[in-house]
Amino acid sequence: MAELNTARRRVRSTTGWKITAADETAIAQLPEHAWESSLKQDGTLHEDDHSAVAELTGPSRREG
């Protein structure tokens, strides 16, 4: 998708899904150092303790 970017247009994508009990458990088990500050739409960091992101990888099977 990055090749769709131009000087006047930036293309982004997001994916979402229903969080299951197994997802909640996996998220709760992430260590503190896995979390990083999230970004606002203008690219600056959120300065609060309630906006963070972490990458959770591994097998996550979804129907459909």
N, CA, C and O atoms as a GROMACS GRO file, in nm:
protein
  256
    1MET      N    1   0.081  -0.119   0.000
    1MET     CA    2   0.000   0.000   0.000
    1MET      C    3   0.085   0.126   0.000
    1MET      O    4   0.040   0.231  -0.046
    2ALA      N    5   0.206   0.116   0.050
    2ALA     CA    6   0.292   0.235   0.056
    2ALA      C    7   0.316   0.293  -0.082
    2ALA      O    8   0.336   0.414  -0.096
    3GLU      N    9   0.313   0.209  -0.185
    3GLU     CA   10   0.336   0.262  -0.319
    3GLU      C   11   0.219   0.348  -0.368
    3GLU      O   12   0.232   0.414  -0.471
    4LEU      N   13   0.108   0.349  -0.297
    4LEU     CA   14  -0.004   0.436  -0.331
    4LEU      C   15   0.016   0.579  -0.280
    4LEU      O   16  -0.056   0.670  -0.320
    5ASN      N   17   0.112   0.598  -0.191
    5ASN     CA   18   0.139   0.731  -0.137
    5ASN      C   19   0.194   0.822  -0.246
    5ASN      O   20   0.269   0.780  -0.333
    6THR      N   21   0.155   0.948  -0.238
    6THR     CA   22   0.208   1.051  -0.327
    6THR      C   23   0.243   1.171  -0.241
    6THR      O   24   0.224   1.168  -0.120
    7ALA      N   25   0.293   1.276  -0.302
    7ALA     CA   26   0.324   1.398  -0.228
    7ALA      C   27   0.198   1.459  -0.167
    7ALA      O   28   0.206   1.528  -0.065
    8ARG      N   29   0.082   1.434  -0.227
    8ARG     CA   30  -0.043   1.493  -0.180
    8ARG      C   31  -0.135   1.394  -0.110
    8ARG      O   32  -0.241   1.433  -0.061
    9ARG      N   33  -0.097   1.266  -0.105
    9ARG     CA   34  -0.185   1.165  -0.048
    9ARG      C   35  -0.103   1.061   0.027
    9ARG      O   36   0.000   1.014  -0.020
   10ARG      N   37  -0.152   1.028   0.146
   10ARG     CA   38  -0.090   0.920   0.224
   10ARG      C   39  -0.198   0.814   0.249
   10ARG      O   40  -0.304   0.844   0.302
   11VAL      N   41  -0.169   0.691   0.210
   11VAL     CA   42  -0.264   0.582   0.224
   11VAL      C   43  -0.230   0.501   0.348
   11VAL      O   44  -0.115   0.462   0.368
   12ARG      N   45  -0.331   0.477   0.431
   12ARG     CA   46  -0.312   0.397   0.552
   12ARG      C   47  -0.422   0.293   0.559
   12ARG      O   48  -0.524   0.304   0.491
   13SER      N   49  -0.400   0.193   0.640
   13SER     CA   50  -0.498   0.086   0.656
   13SER      C   51  -0.503   0.046   0.802
   13SER      O   52  -0.403   0.057   0.874
   14THR      N   53  -0.616   0.000   0.847
   14THR     CA   54  -0.628  -0.052   0.981
   14THR      C   55  -0.713  -0.178   0.977
   14THR      O   56  -0.798  -0.194   0.889
   15THR      N   57  -0.690  -0.266   1.070
   15THR     CA   58  -0.765  -0.390   1.077
   15THR      C   59  -0.817  -0.407   1.219
   15THR      O   60  -0.745  -0.379   1.315
   16GLY      N   61  -0.937  -0.451   1.233
   16GLY     CA   62  -0.994  -0.472   1.365
   16GLY      C   63  -1.067  -0.605   1.373
   16GLY      O   64  -1.099  -0.665   1.270
   17TRP      N   65  -1.093  -0.650   1.492
   17TRP     CA   66  -1.166  -0.774   1.512
   17TRP      C   67  -1.224  -0.775   1.652
   17TRP      O   68  -1.186  -0.694   1.736
   18LYS      N   69  -1.317  -0.865   1.675
   18LYS     CA   70  -1.376  -0.882   1.807
   18LYS      C   71  -1.272  -0.944   1.900
   18LYS      O   72  -1.211  -1.046   1.866
   19ILE      N   73  -1.251  -0.883   2.015
   19ILE     CA   74  -1.154  -0.936   2.111
   19ILE      C   75  -1.220  -1.046   2.193
   19ILE      O   76  -1.328  -1.026   2.251
   20THR      N   77  -1.156  -1.160   2.198
   20THR     CA   78  -1.208  -1.276   2.271
   20THR      C   79  -1.147  -1.282   2.410
   20THR      O   80  -1.057  -1.205   2.444
   21ALA      N   81  -1.196  -1.374   2.490
   21ALA     CA   82  -1.139  -1.395   2.624
   21ALA      C   83  -0.992  -1.436   2.613
   21ALA      O   84  -0.910  -1.394   2.695
   22ALA      N   85  -0.959  -1.516   2.513
   22ALA     CA   86  -0.819  -1.557   2.493
   22ALA      C   87  -0.732  -1.436   2.458
   22ALA      O   88  -0.618  -1.426   2.504
   23ASP      N   89  -0.786  -1.344   2.377
   23ASP     CA   90  -0.713  -1.221   2.344
   23ASP      C   91  -0.688  -1.139   2.471
   23ASP      O   92  -0.577  -1.092   2.494
   24GLU      N   93  -0.792  -1.123   2.552
   24GLU     CA   94  -0.780  -1.046   2.677
   24GLU      C   95  -0.672  -1.106   2.766
   24GLU      O   96  -0.593  -1.032   2.826
   25THR      N   97  -0.668  -1.237   2.776
   25THR     CA   98  -0.567  -1.305   2.858
   25THR      C   99  -0.428  -1.278   2.804
   25THR      O  100  -0.336  -1.248   2.880
   26ALA      N  101  -0.411  -1.289   2.672
   26ALA     CA  102  -0.280  -1.266   2.610
   26ALA      C  103  -0.235  -1.122   2.630
   26ALA      O  104  -0.118  -1.097   2.659
   27ILE      N  105  -0.326  -1.028   2.617
   27ILE     CA  106  -0.294  -0.886   2.637
   27ILE      C  107  -0.252  -0.862   2.781
   27ILE      O  108  -0.154  -0.791   2.807
   28ALA      N  109  -0.325  -0.920   2.875
   28ALA     CA  110  -0.293  -0.902   3.018
   28ALA      C  111  -0.157  -0.959   3.054
   28ALA      O  112  -0.095  -0.913   3.150
   29GLN      N  113  -0.110  -1.057   2.979
   29GLN     CA  114   0.018  -1.121   3.008
   29GLN      C  115   0.137  -1.049   2.944
   29GLN      O  116   0.252  -1.086   2.969
   30LEU      N  117   0.111  -0.948   2.862
   30LEU     CA  118   0.222  -0.874   2.801
   30LEU      C  119   0.302  -0.802   2.909
   30LEU      O  120   0.244  -0.740   2.998
   31PRO      N  121   0.434  -0.810   2.904
   31PRO     CA  122   0.516  -0.740   3.004
   31PRO      C  123   0.511  -0.589   2.981
   31PRO      O  124   0.483  -0.543   2.871
   32GLU      N  125   0.537  -0.514   3.084
   32GLU     CA  126   0.533  -0.368   3.078
   32GLU      C  127   0.622  -0.312   2.967
   32GLU      O  128   0.585  -0.215   2.901
   33HIS      N  129   0.739  -0.374   2.946
   33HIS     CA  130   0.831  -0.321   2.844
   33HIS      C  131   0.781  -0.343   2.701
   33HIS      O  132   0.839  -0.288   2.607
   34ALA      N  133   0.674  -0.421   2.683
   34ALA     CA  134   0.618  -0.442   2.548
   34ALA      C  135   0.536  -0.323   2.501
   34ALA      O  136   0.509  -0.309   2.382
   35TRP      N  137   0.496  -0.237   2.594
   35TRP     CA  138   0.409  -0.124   2.562
   35TRP      C  139   0.490   0.000   2.529
   35TRP      O  140   0.591   0.029   2.593
   36GLU      N  141   0.444   0.074   2.427
   36GLU     CA  142   0.508   0.198   2.384
   36GLU      C  143   0.403   0.308   2.376
   36GLU      O  144   0.284   0.280   2.363
   37SER      N  145   0.447   0.432   2.383
   37SER     CA  146   0.354   0.544   2.368
   37SER      C  147   0.290   0.541   2.230
   37SER      O  148   0.354   0.507   2.131
   38SER      N  149   0.164   0.576   2.226
   38SER     CA  150   0.094   0.580   2.097
   38SER      C  151   0.106   0.721   2.038
   38SER      O  152   0.143   0.816   2.106
   39LEU      N  153   0.073   0.731   1.910
   39LEU     CA  154   0.082   0.859   1.840
   39LEU      C  155  -0.056   0.919   1.817
   39LEU      O  156  -0.154   0.847   1.796
   40LYS      N  157  -0.062   1.050   1.822
   40LYS     CA  158  -0.183   1.122   1.783
   40LYS      C  159  -0.188   1.128   1.631
   40LYS      O  160  -0.092   1.090   1.564
   41GLN      N  161  -0.300   1.176   1.576
   41GLN     CA  162  -0.313   1.184   1.431
   41GLN      C  163  -0.208   1.275   1.369
   41GLN      O  164  -0.170   1.255   1.253
   42ASP      N  165  -0.159   1.374   1.444
   42ASP     CA  166  -0.059   1.465   1.387
   42ASP      C  167   0.083   1.411   1.402
   42ASP      O  168   0.180   1.478   1.365
   43GLY      N  169   0.097   1.289   1.455
   43GLY     CA  170   0.228   1.226   1.466
   43GLY      C  171   0.300   1.252   1.596
   43GLY      O  172   0.408   1.196   1.618
   44THR      N  173   0.245   1.335   1.684
   44THR     CA  174   0.308   1.360   1.814
   44THR      C  175   0.265   1.252   1.913
   44THR      O  176   0.161   1.188   1.897
   45LEU      N  177   0.347   1.233   2.016
   45LEU     CA  178   0.318   1.131   2.116
   45LEU      C  179   0.205   1.172   2.208
   45LEU      O  180   0.193   1.289   2.246
   46HIS      N  181   0.122   1.074   2.245
   46HIS     CA  182   0.026   1.097   2.353
   46HIS      C  183   0.108   1.108   2.481
   46HIS      O  184   0.200   1.028   2.503
   47GLU      N  185   0.076   1.203   2.564
   47GLU     CA  186   0.154   1.227   2.686
   47GLU      C  187   0.087   1.169   2.811
   47GLU      O  188   0.125   1.205   2.923
   48ASP      N  189  -0.011   1.081   2.794
   48ASP     CA  190  -0.079   1.026   2.911
   48ASP      C  191  -0.045   0.878   2.929
   48ASP      O  192   0.019   0.817   2.843
   49ASP      N  193  -0.089   0.822   3.040
   49ASP     CA  194  -0.061   0.682   3.070
   49ASP      C  195  -0.169   0.588   3.014
   49ASP      O  196  -0.160   0.466   3.035
   50HIS      N  197  -0.268   0.642   2.946
   50HIS     CA  198  -0.381   0.561   2.899
   50HIS      C  199  -0.378   0.535   2.749
   50HIS      O  200  -0.470   0.473   2.695
   51SER      N  201  -0.275   0.581   2.682
   51SER     CA  202  -0.265   0.564   2.536
   51SER      C  203  -0.133   0.495   2.504
   51SER      O  204  -0.028   0.559   2.500
   52ALA      N  205  -0.139   0.365   2.483
   52ALA     CA  206  -0.018   0.288   2.454
   52ALA      C  207  -0.051   0.180   2.352
   52ALA      O  208  -0.167   0.142   2.335
   53VAL      N  209   0.052   0.131   2.287
   53VAL     CA  210   0.036   0.023   2.190
   53VAL      C  211   0.139  -0.085   2.218
   53VAL      O  212   0.246  -0.059   2.273
   54ALA      N  213   0.104  -0.207   2.181
   54ALA     CA  214   0.196  -0.320   2.192
   54ALA      C  215   0.166  -0.413   2.076
   54ALA      O  216   0.053  -0.420   2.027
   55GLU      N  217   0.267  -0.485   2.032
   55GLU     CA  218   0.248  -0.582   1.925
   55GLU      C  219   0.229  -0.719   1.986
   55GLU      O  220   0.312  -0.766   2.063
   56LEU      N  221   0.121  -0.782   1.949
   56LEU     CA  222   0.090  -0.916   1.998
   56LEU      C  223   0.082  -1.007   1.877
   56LEU      O  224  -0.009  -0.995   1.795
   57THR      N  225   0.177  -1.098   1.865
   57THR     CA  226   0.182  -1.187   1.749
   57THR      C  227   0.166  -1.331   1.794
   57THR      O  228   0.180  -1.363   1.912
   58GLY      N  229   0.138  -1.415   1.700
   58GLY     CA  230   0.123  -1.557   1.730
   58GLY      C  231  -0.008  -1.608   1.675
   58GLY      O  232  -0.083  -1.534   1.611
   59PRO      N  233  -0.035  -1.734   1.700
   59PRO     CA  234  -0.156  -1.793   1.643
   59PRO      C  235  -0.282  -1.732   1.704
   59PRO      O  236  -0.301  -1.731   1.825
   60SER      N  237  -0.366  -1.683   1.618
   60SER     CA  238  -0.496  -1.630   1.658
   60SER      C  239  -0.594  -1.669   1.549
   60SER      O  240  -0.604  -1.602   1.446
   61ARG      N  241  -0.664  -1.773   1.570
   61ARG     CA  242  -0.754  -1.826   1.466
   61ARG      C  243  -0.890  -1.756   1.474
   61ARG      O  244  -0.946  -1.738   1.582
   62ARG      N  245  -0.939  -1.717   1.359
   62ARG     CA  246  -1.069  -1.652   1.349
   62ARG      C  247  -1.154  -1.728   1.248
   62ARG      O  248  -1.105  -1.770   1.143
   63GLU      N  249  -1.278  -1.744   1.280
   63GLU     CA  250  -1.371  -1.808   1.186
   63GLU      C  251  -1.395  -1.715   1.069
   63GLU      O  252  -1.398  -1.593   1.086
   64GLY      N  253  -1.412  -1.772   0.951
   64GLY     CA  254  -1.447  -1.692   0.834
   64GLY      C  255  -1.330  -1.648   0.763
   64GLY      O  256  -1.342  -1.579   0.662
   0.00000   0.00000   0.00000
